[in-house]
Amino acid sequence: MTARFFADTNGAIYPLDGNEQKRRQALDVMRRHPVISTQVVNEFLNVLMGKRKHSGGAVRQRRSRHG
């Protein structure tokens, strides 16, 4: 049986980070298909649309490219 694990908001944001080490580590975690809560999704979108100043359209476009 495979153990399930949760990813936090940082795990979702760091693949977009300019810090190569954080980006690589986060991508490695995300490739293992963690469970992601609704709270993490909401926090991720809040960071993208707030702090990082992405528009809703840019978020949808990025999501469609990364499936």
Order of alpha helices (4+ residues) and beta strands (2+ residues): alpha-alpha-alpha-alpha
